[in-house]
């Protein structure tokens, strides 16, 4: 298939002579809505003259407006990259920067090495959990500081949520003779409508409670970079306010979906759990799969639109069709749910529960709820804050402990009712604490696993002493005095509880424990 002749703007901006700065080689990146020119130290984005319904760049005036919107909005995230809106004008054959009359506009940006993009880092095997920890903290802070919705604004209503979801299905045309794909799209559209009806009141409540913010809207690995040791977001949605004024959970669901799609679900759970520990927004997980299906369908639509533009060669078309189908398959996997397990820990302070359980949640795929973090949240403290509370008083009083375990139960209940596995990370040394969760599992009819950390007292003592010397701040404030009090008051697991228990070495791979748990669930050994 021969490619169509490129538009005049592409022909001109692909030449080094067009630029008023050194640009030895100009690289063109084309998407379904724009052309991006990488020239020397700078990048220039030109919007295609198209109207796709959800965006309208069909006139020069509209492209000019949205160039300025792109500049304004992205300076919230990456002011060092977004420089100005550049006029391209003069005669078509000799168009140049800054000339008049204006023929086109471009957003001028400062370039950074493409190897710093998270998608490139992942491909190179360089993306690590700590990068996503920092992104979770950064995005959580951006969501906290983002502009809040005014009551008169229409965004974030249940209707404004479902409309773009249904629009995706209308704009996707399955490849010819792909009956399976057409049936799959029908099932996904039916699932979306059914789940929306169930969640409609929750969506309205989220809007009323202030979770609709002016977000990034396009938070995936290709729009994220690790630059100068810092997380950086760029290329947010500028062309549609309804796709930018969204629930914060919708915003982060894109990244979680993207990591799933790229075969890195553990990194997705790592990011999600750190984001939730930063924000405490566990009620939002009720919407997670709903939004992940939506985000997968957005990517499918984008690929479908690219296929329809007719300028792909056979290899590009084949690769795009394959990727298009992979997003549909991923979306459908999100709709298939088995009863999620309730996994709870049992062990003294210093036994390595939190480190192991965090990795277990990532490996198994679930929400990690940590008592040390939620205890402090109940008292208005951040996870890293030191409360200064002595043993059995302050945030460690008997009442505070009861309140903490009740909060853990409530979060676990919310998570399990959404169909997501949950790992509850607490000592669970007292029988009444464990009974709350045994009853919860029974009420919800979900399997329960107790992960026990049976370390000797001498090892526990050494680990706590080592942690006290460690400069890294941890949510736990347990001291040797706390450990000795726990050893004195512990109520051992009952025979019934031991039947649901797996003993673990905290230094063993969490991936192996995830496989053991799956094996027990497959054999029905957790009832």
C-alpha positions in Angstrom: 0.0 0.0 0.0 1.4 3.4 -1.0 1.2 6.1 1.5 -0.7 9.3 0.7 1.3 12.4 0.0 1.9 14.2 3.3 0.2 17.5 3.9 2.1 20.7 3.2 2.8 21.4 6.9 4.4 18.0 7.3 6.6 18.4 4.1 7.8 21.8 5.2 8.4 21.1 8.9 10.3 17.9 8.1 13.1 20.0 6.6 16.0 21.2 8.7 15.9 24.5 6.9 12.5 25.4 8.4 13.8 25.9 11.9 15.6 29.0 13.2 18.0 26.8 15.3 20.2 23.9 14.6 18.2 20.8 13.6 20.3 18.4 11.7 17.8 15.5 11.5 14.1 16.1 11.9 12.1 13.1 13.2 8.3 12.9 12.6 6.0 11.1 15.1 2.4 10.8 13.9 -0.7 10.0 16.0 -4.3 10.0 15.2 -4.7 13.6 16.2 -1.3 15.3 15.7 2.1 15.5 14.1 5.1 15.9 16.4 8.4 17.1 14.9 11.6 16.4 16.9 14.1 19.0 15.7 17.4 19.7 17.5 16.8 20.7 21.1 13.1 21.2 20.6 9.8 19.5 19.7 6.9 21.0 17.8 3.4 19.7 17.9 0.9 20.5 15.2 -2.7 19.5 15.5 -4.4 17.7 12.6 -7.3 19.6 11.0 -9.9 17.0 12.0 -13.2 16.7 13.9 -13.6 13.4 15.7 -16.6 14.4 17.8 -14.7 14.2 21.1 -12.3 16.7 19.7 -12.6 19.4 17.1 -9.5 20.8 15.4 -11.3 21.5 12.1 -10.5 25.2 11.9 -7.4 27.2 12.3 -9.0 29.3 15.0 -9.8 26.1 17.0 -6.3 24.8 16.6 -4.9 28.1 17.8 -7.1 28.0 20.8 -6.2 24.4 21.7 -2.5 25.1 21.3 -2.8 27.8 24.0 -4.8 25.4 26.1 -2.2 22.8 25.8 0.5 25.2 26.9 -1.6 26.5 29.8 -2.7 23.1 31.1 0.6 21.3 30.8 2.5 24.0 32.6 0.8 22.6 35.7 2.9 19.5 35.3 6.0 20.3 33.3 6.5 24.1 33.1 10.2 23.5 32.1 9.1 21.7 28.9 6.3 23.9 27.5 7.7 27.1 26.0 5.2 28.9 23.7 2.7 28.7 20.9 4.5 29.4 17.6 2.9 31.0 14.6 3.7 29.4 11.1 2.8 31.8 8.3 3.7 33.5 5.1 3.2 31.8 1.7 2.5 28.1 1.8 5.5 27.1 -0.2 7.8 29.2 2.0 6.0 29.1 5.4 8.3 29.9 8.3 8.1 30.5 12.1 6.7 33.9 13.1 5.6 35.0 9.7 2.1 36.3 8.8 -0.5 35.7 7.8 -0.8 32.7 10.1 -1.3 29.4 8.2 -0.8 27.1 11.2 0.2 27.0 14.8 2.5 24.7 16.8 3.3 24.1 20.5 7.0 24.5 21.0 8.5 22.4 23.7 11.9 21.7 25.1 13.0 18.1 24.2 14.3 15.5 26.7 15.9 12.2 25.9 13.1 9.7 24.8 14.9 7.0 26.8 13.6 8.9 29.9 9.9 8.1 29.0 8.6 5.4 31.2 7.4 3.3 28.3 11.0 3.4 26.9 12.4 2.6 30.4 10.2 -0.4 30.6 11.2 -1.7 27.2 14.9 -1.3 28.3 14.3 -3.1 31.6 15.1 0.0 33.6 11.7 0.8 35.1 11.7 0.0 38.8 9.1 0.0 41.6 10.7 3.0 43.3 10.0 5.1 40.2 6.3 4.3 40.5 6.4 4.9 44.3 7.5 8.5 43.5 4.9 8.9 40.7 2.2 7.7 43.2 3.2 10.4 45.7 3.5 13.0 43.0 0.2 12.3 41.4 -1.5 12.1 44.8 -0.2 15.6 45.6 -1.3 16.9 42.1 -4.8 15.5 42.7 -4.9 17.1 46.2 -3.9 20.5 44.8 -5.9 20.3 41.5 -8.7 22.8 41.0 -12.0 21.5 42.5 -15.3 21.4 40.7 -17.6 24.3 41.1 -21.3 23.3 41.7 -22.5 24.9 38.5 -20.0 23.0 36.3 -21.5 20.0 34.5 -18.5 17.7 34.7 -18.4 14.5 36.7 -22.1 13.8 36.6 -23.1 10.2 36.0 -24.3 11.2 32.5 -20.9 12.9 31.7 -19.2 9.7 32.8 -21.2 7.3 30.7 -21.4 9.4 27.5 -17.7 9.1 26.5 -17.8 5.4 27.4 -20.7 4.7 25.0 -19.2 7.0 22.4 -16.1 4.8 22.3 -18.2 1.8 21.2 -20.0 4.0 18.5 -16.6 5.1 17.1 -15.0 1.7 16.9 -15.6 -0.2 13.7 -14.3 -3.8 14.0 -12.1 -5.0 11.1 -14.0 -6.7 8.3 -14.9 -10.3 8.8 -14.0 -10.1 12.5 -17.2 -11.6 13.9 -15.5 -12.5 17.2 -14.5 -8.9 17.6 -18.0 -7.6 16.9 -19.4 -10.0 19.5 -16.8 -9.0 22.0 -17.6 -5.3 21.6 -21.3 -6.1 22.1 -20.5 -7.9 25.4 -18.3 -5.1 26.6 -20.9 -2.5 25.8 -23.6 -4.5 27.7 -21.2 -4.9 30.7 -20.5 -1.2 30.7 -24.2 -0.3 30.8 -25.0 -2.9 33.5 -22.2 -1.9 35.8 -22.9 1.8 35.2 -26.5 1.3 36.4 -25.1 -0.3 39.6 -22.6 2.4 40.2 -24.7 5.5 39.2 -25.4 6.5 42.8 -21.8 6.0 43.7 -20.7 8.2 40.8 -23.0 10.9 42.0 -21.8 10.6 45.5 -18.1 10.9 44.4 -19.0 14.1 42.6 -20.7 15.5 45.7 -17.7 14.6 47.9 -15.2 16.5 45.7 -13.4 13.7 43.9 -14.0 15.3 40.5 -10.9 17.4 39.8 -9.2 19.0 36.8 -6.8 16.1 36.2 -4.2 15.1 33.6 -6.7 12.8 31.8 -4.1 10.8 29.8 -1.9 9.3 32.5 -0.1 6.4 30.8 3.6 5.4 30.5 4.1 7.3 27.2 3.2 10.6 28.9 5.4 10.1 31.9 9.1 10.6 32.2 11.9 10.2 34.8 13.9 13.4 34.4 16.8 14.5 36.5 15.8 12.0 39.2 12.2 13.3 39.4 8.8 12.1 38.2 7.3 14.2 35.4 3.9 14.2 33.7 3.3 15.8 30.3 0.9 15.9 27.4 -2.4 16.1 29.3 -5.8 16.3 27.6 -6.5 19.9 26.4 -9.1 19.3 23.8 -12.1 18.1 25.9 -12.9 19.5 29.3 -15.2 16.5 30.1 -12.2 14.1 29.6 -10.1 16.2 31.9 -12.5 17.1 34.7 -12.8 13.5 36.0 -12.7 11.3 39.1 -9.2 11.0 40.4 -9.6 7.2 40.3 -10.3 7.4 36.5 -7.1 9.4 36.2 -4.9 6.7 37.8 -6.8 3.8 36.3 -5.2 4.6 32.9 -1.7 3.9 34.3 -2.8 0.7 36.1 -4.4 -0.5 32.8 -1.3 0.4 30.8 1.0 -1.6 33.1 -1.4 -4.6 32.9 -1.4 -4.3 29.1 2.4 -4.3 29.0 2.6 -7.4 31.1 3.6 -5.6 34.4 0.6 -6.0 36.7 2.8 -6.2 39.8 4.0 -2.7 39.0 0.5 -1.6 38.5 -0.6 -2.9 41.9 2.5 -1.3 43.4 1.6 2.1 42.0 -2.1 1.7 43.0 -1.3 0.7 46.6 1.1 3.5 47.2 -1.4 6.0 45.7 -4.1 4.7 48.0 -1.9 4.8 51.1 -1.1 8.4 50.2 -4.7 9.4 49.7 -6.8 7.0 51.7 -9.3 6.9 48.9 -10.2 3.2 49.3 -13.9 4.0 48.4 -12.6 4.8 45.0 -11.6 1.2 44.3 -15.3 0.4 43.7 -14.9 2.2 40.4 -11.5 0.8 39.5 -12.5 -2.0 37.1 -15.2 0.1 35.6 -12.6 2.8 34.7 -10.0 0.3 33.6 -12.4 -1.2 31.0 -13.1 2.4 29.9 -9.4 3.2 29.6 -8.7 0.0 27.6 -11.5 0.9 25.3 -10.1 4.4 24.8 -6.8 2.9 23.6 -8.8 0.5 21.3 -10.7 3.5 19.9 -7.5 5.4 19.2 -6.1 2.4 17.3 -9.3 2.0 15.4 -9.2 5.6 14.4 -5.6 5.2 13.3 -6.6 2.2 11.2 -9.4 4.3 9.5 -7.0 7.0 8.4 -5.8 4.8 5.6 -2.1 5.8 5.4 -0.6 2.7 7.0 1.5 0.1 5.2 0.7 -3.6 5.5 3.1 -4.2 8.5 1.8 -1.1 10.3 -1.8 -2.1 9.7 -1.2 -5.7 11.0 0.6 -4.5 14.1 -2.1 -1.9 14.8 -4.9 -4.5 14.4 -3.1 -6.9 16.7 -2.7 -4.2 19.4 -6.4 -3.1 18.9 -7.5 -6.7 19.6 -5.2 -7.0 22.6 -7.0 -4.0 24.3 -10.4 -5.6 23.7 -9.1 -8.8 25.3 -7.7 -6.9 28.3 -11.0 -5.0 28.8 -12.9 -8.3 28.8 -10.6 -9.9 31.3 -11.5 -7.0 33.7 -15.1 -8.0 33.4 -14.5 -11.6 34.6 -14.2 -11.9 38.3 -13.8 -14.8 40.8 -14.5 -14.5 44.5 -11.6 -12.5 45.8 -9.6 -13.8 48.8 -9.2 -12.0 52.1 -5.6 -12.4 53.1 -4.6 -11.3 56.6 -1.3 -11.4 58.4 -0.4 -12.7 61.9 2.9 -11.8 63.6 4.7 -9.6 66.0 6.2 -6.2 65.3 9.6 -6.6 63.5 8.6 -9.9 61.7 8.8 -8.3 58.3 5.0 -8.4 57.7 4.7 -5.1 55.9 7.5 -5.5 53.5 6.5 -9.0 52.6 2.7 -8.2 52.4 3.4 -5.2 50.1 5.2 -7.5 47.7 2.6 -10.2 48.1 -0.2 -7.8 47.1 1.8 -6.8 44.0 2.5 -10.4 43.0 -1.0 -11.8 43.7 -2.8 -8.7 42.5 -4.7 -6.9 45.3 -5.0 -4.0 47.7 -2.5 -3.7 50.5 -4.1 -2.2 53.7 -1.6 -1.4 56.4 -2.6 -0.8 60.0 0.3 1.5 60.8 -0.8 3.9 58.0 -4.5 3.8 58.7 -4.0 4.2 62.4 -2.2 7.5 61.8 -4.7 8.6 59.1 -7.5 8.2 61.7 -5.6 10.8 63.9 -4.8 13.2 61.1 -1.2 12.1 60.7 0.8 11.2 57.6 2.4 7.7 57.4 5.9 9.1 58.1 4.9 11.3 61.0 6.1 10.3 64.4 3.1 10.5 66.9 5.2 10.5 70.1 2.5 8.4 71.7 3.7 6.1 74.5 2.6 2.5 74.8 -1.1 2.1 75.6 -2.0 5.8 75.1 -2.4 8.4 72.4 -2.9 6.7 69.0 -1.9 3.4 70.7 -4.7 3.5 73.3 -7.1 0.6 73.5 -9.8 2.6 71.9 -7.5 3.8 69.1 -6.6 0.2 68.4 -10.2 -0.9 68.3 -11.0 2.0 65.9 -8.0 1.0 63.7 -9.1 -2.6 63.3 -12.7 -1.4 62.5 -11.3 0.9 59.8 -9.3 -2.0 58.4 -12.4 -4.1 58.3 -14.4 -1.4 56.6 -11.7 -0.9 53.9 -11.4 -4.6 53.4 -15.2 -5.0 53.0 -15.3 -2.2 50.4 -12.4 -3.8 48.5 -13.8 -7.3 48.6 -17.3 -6.1 47.5 -15.6 -4.6 44.4 -14.2 -8.0 43.5 -10.6 -7.2 44.4 -8.4 -9.3 46.6 -7.2 -7.6 49.8 -4.1 -8.1 52.0 -4.7 -6.7 55.5 -1.3 -6.0 57.2 -1.6 -5.9 61.0 -0.3 -8.0 63.9 -3.7 -9.6 64.6 -2.4 -10.9 67.9 -5.7 -10.7 69.7 -8.6 -13.1 69.0 -11.2 -10.4 68.8 -9.2 -8.6 66.1 -9.1 -11.8 64.0 -12.8 -12.6 64.6 -13.8 -9.3 62.9 -12.2 -10.6 59.7 -13.3 -14.2 60.1 -16.8 -12.9 60.3 -16.3 -10.6 57.4 -15.1 -13.5 55.2 -18.1 -15.5 56.3 -20.5 -12.7 55.6 -19.2 -12.0 52.1 -18.6 -15.7 51.4 -15.0 -15.2 50.3 -12.0 -17.4 51.0 -9.8 -16.4 53.9 -6.0 -17.0 54.2 -3.9 -16.2 57.3 -0.2 -15.6 56.6 1.8 -16.3 59.7 5.3 -14.9 60.4 6.6 -17.2 63.2 10.0 -15.7 64.0 11.8 -16.3 67.3 11.9 -13.6 69.9 15.7 -13.1 69.4 15.3 -12.5 65.7 12.4 -10.1 66.3 14.4 -8.1 68.8 17.4 -7.8 66.4 15.1 -6.7 63.5 13.5 -3.9 65.7 16.9 -2.7 66.9 18.2 -2.6 63.3 15.1 -0.7 62.1 15.5 1.9 64.9 19.1 2.5 63.6 17.9 2.8 60.0 17.6 6.4 58.8 14.7 5.6 56.5 11.4 6.7 58.0 8.8 4.0 58.4 5.1 4.1 59.4 5.7 1.7 62.2 6.8 3.1 65.6 7.2 -0.2 67.3 10.0 -0.4 69.9 11.4 -3.3 72.0 9.0 -2.2 74.7 6.1 -2.7 72.3 7.4 -6.1 71.3 7.7 -7.3 74.9 4.1 -6.1 75.6 2.9 -8.0 72.5 4.7 -11.2 73.6 3.1 -11.0 77.0 -0.5 -10.5 75.8 -0.6 -12.5 72.6 -3.5 -14.9 72.1 -2.4 -17.8 69.9 -4.2 -18.9 66.8 -7.1 -21.3 67.4 -7.3 -24.7 65.8 -9.8 -23.3 63.3 -7.6 -20.4 62.4 -4.6 -22.7 62.0 -6.5 -24.6 59.3 -6.6 -21.4 57.3 -2.9 -20.5 58.0 0.2 -20.6 55.9 3.5 -20.1 57.7 6.0 -18.0 55.8 9.7 -16.9 56.0 9.6 -13.1 55.5 12.8 -13.3 53.5 11.4 -15.8 51.0 10.0 -14.6 47.6 6.5 -13.2 47.8 5.9 -14.5 44.3 6.2 -18.1 45.7 3.6 -17.3 48.4 1.3 -15.9 45.8 1.5 -19.2 43.9 0.8 -21.2 47.1 -2.3 -19.1 47.9 -3.6 -19.6 44.3 -3.0 -23.3 44.8 -5.0 -23.4 48.0 -7.8 -21.5 46.5 -7.9 -23.7 43.4 -8.1 -26.8 45.7 -10.8 -25.1 47.9 -8.7 -25.4 51.1 -9.7 -22.1 52.6 -13.3 -22.5 53.7 
